């Protein structure tokens, strides 16, 4: 019993010590403030390099549709249980894309320009790509995509996304934390 009491006291002291160390506001990440900083940086970038881009005010993503695509892909929804309730959710397509990803300073951090492109399910990619691909709505289900019909085979789009819809305050390979990203995406296939 005495050992348990000592263990509990040591644990309590450790928790209190840790909590008191974390009261430093310098370590607090403010996602809203970062979003504002990203918006300013992206606006400056767009004004200088992509004046024809359009701002999606819901997401803060700027985009330019370069090619519409064939329009043949039809986005669908299905019933799914979400937190114990049946709700409509979008069906996730499998995509094949050629793309280039850059930082706003022009540094290429990733790309795939092969004939067949990179293939995977859309949910495997950052939220900015999901917003770019999905339509604004599927039937009565509001999705919040950038375009009315979403992307289809042959579509080309350029998106400039705040870090919030990419990797946030985490670094990822050549991508520093809190980095807005610039993507050129060409849809090779979607099913």
Phi, psi and omega in degrees: 000318181296320178298320179296318179297317179295317179299318180297316180296318179297316179297316180298318179295319179296318180295316179296319179296315180297316181296321181290331177288332184272008179278001179286114182294343179294337181269356182280126177267122180257100183297324179295317179296318179296321178299318178296317178297317178298317181300319178294315180296318180293318179300316178298316179298311182297316180302321183278324191240344186212060186296346179271358181293155181244140177269127169272106187293339178288322185253338186083007179273131172267145181210158173223119174278117182267323176219136183289329187088178185279347178071006185284335183283131179251115177289141183232163173236165178216162174281137178214152178271119181238114182052043175083359180243144175280124180223157173281135176226153179290145173279130184279119179280159171266128184241150169236126185222150163256139184204162170225132177245131181228154167282166181295341177277003178095355179292121177281122180256342179193150175196158172214110180244018180294160181304314182276345180073187178263136184240139175181172176283142185306325181291353177279351185253167183300154181305327179302322179292320179297318177297321180292320185281310185293150176285173178300323176204157175240109187061236178268355183276114179283123181257316179094024177291177183279326185241163183295315185262349185080177182273145177228178181304132180091350180291145173230132181218147172244128178235143173238113189247142170298155181301333180305321182268008180241256184247005176058224183267023177248141174278155180214102182061240181278359183264113176292158175303151176060039182257119167294148185234150181242118181240137166251121186235130174240125182276111178280319179201156176209131179210000000 
